[in-house]
Amino acid sequence: MRVIALRAARAALWVALPAELALMVCLVGGVRITGAVLLAAEALVVGVLALEVAVMWPLYTARRRAGDGRRAATLSAVRAVVPVAVRRLMVHEVRALHSLGLWTVRRRHRIPEGSLPFSYTEPQIGTAWAFFFASVLETVVLALVIPWPLVHLILLVVGVYGTVLIVALHAACVTRPHVVGTDGSLRLRYGALFDLPVPASLITAARVERRYDGGGLVRVDEDGVLDLAVGSQTTVTVELAEPVKFVRPLGRRGSARTLRFHADDARAAVAALGRKPLTPERTAPSSPPAPPA
């Protein structure tokens, strides 16, 4: 019974959230909506909220009885009701929009002093601009063709937001490059969608190796090789002493012992991974030679 209620709560979220968003867009845009429609929409929202509370409350009380604090119990109940993919997509969108702000002021995200950033956006610039112009063209065409004001406004808002999101996703890739730390560690990233820190102690070898593979952004084969491709290509291969764990963009987990990724300057990235960390002995100034007797 609890499983059925949990599934019903998740399905209600998928229905109520888009409907409420569309209603808010219409109201902000000045579209006249009858009282019956408003009443029905509010009744739907109240019903969904009541269902969510009814499903989450037993989960919350169970976690409290188990000894969890209020915050931990609340987060546990929310995670049980809201699907992982929905939560991660919302987080990715917020991070992408934050990256758009960083890109506007010409800043990058969390690059420690002395670390070396390596961009990876070169193979996808053409594709990003193509999607941008296609989204703008589609928004303009629909604005001219659709005659109904309500549908026209909804599609206009969706089109503008989609265009902004395309720019934000590219901005996230620009402001969140790969990073090689001063200690030889590696941080693999792809915009706001993927982030994998690799300690320097696990890196045993790095080499330039250009490969062209089809498929998705993050792929792992049976041999434990992770491909983080950009434009269906990788240029750097890193061997590890033991597997590292990572999280895919939609929440699935995996592990890999070999990492293949793209860097625009692959030779510089490999050279940076091969440099020795700075130590006090290396940084201390050498003493002057003793005068001759």
N, C-alpha and C positions, 0 to 999 in steps of 0.2 A: 504493500500500500504506500509506503514511504517512497519507494522508487517511482511509482506512478505519479505521486504528487510532485516529486522533484523534476521529473520530465515535463509535467504540465507547467511548472513555474518557469522553466527554461524556455519553453515554447511561447509562453505569454510574453516574455521579455522581447523575443524576436518580433512579435506583432505590435506590442504597445509602444516601444521606443520609436520606431520609424513613424508611426501614426502621430504620436505626440510632437515629434520634430516637425513633421509636415504642417501640423496645425499651428505651431508657434511661428513658422516661417510665414504662413498666410496672414496671421494676425499682425506680425511686425510689418509686413508689406502692405497693410491697409486693405486686404481683401475682406469684403463683408460676408460674414458667416452667420447663419441663422442660429437662434437660440437652441433649437432642437439638436443641431449638430454639435454645438458646444457642450450641451448637457450629455449627449451620448459619449463624446470624447472624454469628458471628465469622469463619467461613470466607468468607462473602460479603464482609465488610469487608476481610479480608486479600487476597482476590482482587482487589477493586477497587483497593486501594492498590498492589498489585503491577502492575496494568495502568496506573495513573496514572504510577508511576515509570518503567515501561518506555516509555511514550509521551513523558514529559517529559525523560528523560535525554538522548536524542539532541538534543533542542531546546536543552537546557542546554549540552551540550558544543559544539554548533555556535556558540552565542553566545559561549562562552568563547574558541573559536578565532578568532572575529571580533574579539576584543579587549575584550569587555565584562567588567566586574567580576562578582564572585559574586552580589551582590545584584541587579544589572541582569539578569544571565543567568537567575537564578531567577524574577524577576518576569516576564520575557519568556516563560519556559516555562509559568508558571501562567496567564498571560493567553491563551496559545495553547490551553490545555486547558479552562479554566473559561470558559463563555460570558460575554460582556460583560453581558448582561441579568441573569444570576445574580449577578455581582459587584456591579453597581450596585444591585440590589434589596437585597442584604445591607448595603451601605453606607447606603442610605436608611433601612432599619430601625434600624440602630445610631444614626444621627443623630436619628431620630424619638424613640427612647427617651431619648437624651441631652437632647432638647428637653423631654421630659416632666419630667425632673429640673429643668431650668431653670425651667419653668412652676411647679413646686411651690415653688421658692424665690423666685418672682417676679423672675426675671432674664430679660434678652433677649440674643440672640446677636450679638456683634460690632457694636455701634453706637458709632462713635467719638465722642469728646467734641465737641460743637457740631453734630453731624449731626442731621437731623430724621427720625424714623421715621414711617412711614405704614402703618396697619393695612389689611387687605383681607379680613378674615374675616366681616364682617357678612352678606353674602349666603348664606354656607354654614353659619351657626350652627344653623339649624333642621334642615338636612340631616344635620349631624354628630350632633346629639342623636337624630334619628330612627334613624340607623344604630346608635348606641350602645344605645338601648333595644331595638331589634330583635335585636341581638347578645346582649344579656343575656337577653331572652325566649327566644331560640332555645337558648341554653346551658341554661337552667333546664328547658325542656320536654324536651330530649333527655336531660338527667340523670334526669328522672322516667319517661321512656318506655322507654329502652334497658335491657333486662334483663341483658345480658351484661357482667360486670365489666370485662373487658379493653377491649371497645369503648366502654363507658361512660367509663372513665378516659381513653382517648385523645381522645374527643370533648369531654370536660370540659376537658382541658388545651388543646386547640385552640380551644375556645370562649372560655376565659378569656384566652388570649393574643391572640385576635382582638379581643376587647373592649378590652384594654389598648392594642393597636396603633391602634385607631380613635381613642382618646383621645390617643395619642402623635402621630398625624398632625395632629390639630387643634392640639395644643400646639406642634408645629413651626411651624404657620402663625402662631400668636400670638407666639411668641418670635423669629421670623425675619421681621420686617416689611420692606417696601420702605424704602430709606434714601436720602435726599438729603444729600450731603456738603457741607461748608462751602465747597468749591470749585465747587459746582454739579453735581457728578457724580451719577449715579443708579445704584443697585443694585437690580435687579428680582429678587424672590424669590417662590417659592411653597413654603413649608415647607422640607423637606429634599430636595424633588424638583427644584427649578429655582433657578439662581443665575446672573444675568447682570450683570456690572459694565459700566457705560457711562461713558466719560470725559466730562468737561464740554465738552471741545473739540469733540466730535462732535454735541452737542445744539444744533440750530438753532431749534427751536420746540416749544412745549408748549401744549396747550389741553384744556379740558374737553369731552369728547365721549362721551356715553352711547350705547352700542350693545348690542343684545341679539342674540347669535349662538349657535347650537347647535354642538355638536361637543365635541372633547376639550379637555384643559387647555392644551396648547401646539399652536397651528396656525399655519402659514405659507402664504400664498396665492402665486399666481404673480407678483404685483407686489412681493414681498419685504416683506409686512406680517406682523408677528408678533402674534398674539392670545394673551395670557396671561389667560384669562378665569376669573372666580370666580363661580359661580352662573350661568354662561352669559352674563355681562355684563362689559363694560369701560367705564371712565369717563374715562380719560386717554389722549390720543394724543400721542406724542413723535416728532418728525421728526429724522432724523439726517443729517449731512453725507455719510456713507459707511456701508456696511453693517457690522454687527458680527456676529461669529460666536458661536454658543451651542451648548450640548449639551442634547439632550432627556433626559427622565428615564431612558430605557432605553439611552442611549448614542449615539443617532443625532445627527449634527451638521447644522447649518443656519446660515443667515445672514439678516439682515433689516435694512432701512433705515428702516422705520417700526415703532414699538412701540405697541401698544395694551394697556393693562392696567387692572386695577381698583384703586382706592383708596377707602376709606370716606369720606375727606374729599378729594374730587377738587380742589376749588378751592384748598385749602391746599397740596396737592402741586404743582399748577401754579405757584402763587405762589412756592414754595420753589425750583422749577427755574428760575424767572426771576430770582431774586435774584442780585446780583453777589457774587463772592468777596471776602473780606476781604483788603485789601492794607495794607502799612505806611503808605502815604499816608493811607488812610481811617481807620486805627486810631490814628494819632498824634494827640495832643491839639493843638488849635489854639492858636497863641500869642496872648496877651492883646493887645488893641488898644493902640497907642501913645498916651501922654497928649497932650492938645492943647497946641500951642505957646503 
